[in-house]
């Protein structure tokens, strides 16, 4: 899997975790999102099974880092910008990933999520 493909999938996963303000206003960067979520890529392209421990650690770390509205929106925008370019993502798994990792989020994880509405 190419690094650009990994970056894009990681961004999609972030959408599942955090959603909020314009990227320029947040302190979370796409590279931070990618680092946190890259262990989830293979899982999100699979048909399910056990979520890798490293993936859940990244999901929890990202969720803990994105505490402000601008950070949540920045993460959302990063994920959305990459989501259309990664083939084979199982969006059902993506939307269930936070819960599987013990993270609760109050919004639907989807490429159609309006990042501006995330608080």
C-alpha positions in Angstrom: 0.0 0.0 0.0 1.4 3.4 -1.0 2.1 6.1 1.6 -0.4 8.4 -0.1 -3.0 5.7 0.1 -2.3 5.2 3.8 -2.5 9.0 4.4 -5.9 9.1 2.7 -7.3 6.2 4.6 -6.0 7.5 7.9 -7.8 10.8 7.2 -11.1 8.9 6.6 -10.7 7.2 9.9 -10.3 10.5 11.6 -13.7 11.5 10.3 -15.0 8.7 12.4 -13.4 10.1 15.4 -13.5 13.8 15.2 -15.5 16.3 13.2 -15.2 20.2 13.4 -13.9 23.9 12.1 -11.7 24.8 9.1 -8.3 23.1 8.9 -6.4 26.3 9.1 -8.0 27.1 12.5 -7.1 23.7 14.2 -3.9 22.7 15.7 -4.2 19.1 14.6 -2.5 18.5 11.3 -3.2 15.8 8.6 0.2 14.3 9.4 -0.8 13.9 13.0 -4.1 12.3 11.9 -2.2 10.0 9.5 0.3 8.9 12.2 -2.5 8.1 14.6 -4.7 6.2 12.2 -2.3 4.5 9.8 -2.5 1.3 11.9 -6.3 1.2 11.0 -5.9 1.1 7.3 -5.8 -2.6 6.7 -8.7 -3.2 9.1 -10.8 -0.6 7.3 -10.2 -2.3 4.0 -11.1 -5.7 5.4 -14.4 -7.4 6.0 -14.1 -7.1 9.8 -12.6 -9.1 12.6 -10.6 -7.9 15.6 -9.5 -4.3 15.5 -5.7 -4.1 15.9 -4.6 -2.8 19.3 -2.3 -0.2 17.6 -5.4 1.1 15.7 -7.4 1.6 18.8 -4.5 3.3 20.5 -4.3 5.7 17.6 -8.1 6.3 17.7 -8.0 7.1 21.4 -5.0 9.3 21.1 -6.5 11.3 18.3 -9.8 11.6 20.1 -8.0 12.9 23.2 -6.0 15.3 21.1 -9.0 16.8 19.4 -10.8 18.5 22.2 -11.6 21.8 20.7 -14.1 22.5 17.9 -11.4 23.8 15.5 -9.4 20.6 16.1 -12.3 18.3 15.5 -13.3 20.2 12.4 -9.6 20.1 11.1 -9.5 16.4 11.6 -12.8 16.0 9.8 -11.7 18.1 6.8 -8.4 16.1 6.6 -10.4 12.9 6.4 -12.9 14.1 3.9 -10.3 15.5 1.6 -8.7 12.1 1.4 -11.7 9.8 1.6 -12.6 9.9 -2.1 -9.2 8.7 -3.2 -8.9 5.5 -1.2 -10.5 2.4 -2.8 -12.0 -0.4 -0.8 -12.8 1.4 2.5 -15.6 -0.3 4.4 -17.6 2.6 5.7 -19.6 0.3 8.0 -16.4 -0.6 9.8 -15.2 3.0 9.8 -18.4 4.1 11.5 -18.2 1.4 14.2 -14.5 1.9 14.8 -14.8 4.5 17.6 -17.2 2.3 19.6 -15.0 -0.8 19.0 -12.1 1.2 20.5 -14.1 2.4 23.5 -14.5 6.0 22.2 -17.9 7.7 22.1 -18.7 10.3 19.5 -22.0 12.1 19.1 -22.2 12.2 15.3 -22.4 9.8 12.3 -19.1 8.8 10.7 -19.6 9.3 7.0 -17.8 11.0 4.1 -20.9 13.2 3.7 -20.6 14.6 7.3 -20.7 18.4 7.2 -17.5 19.3 9.1 -18.7 22.8 9.7 -21.5 21.5 11.8 -19.2 19.6 14.2 -18.8 21.2 17.5 
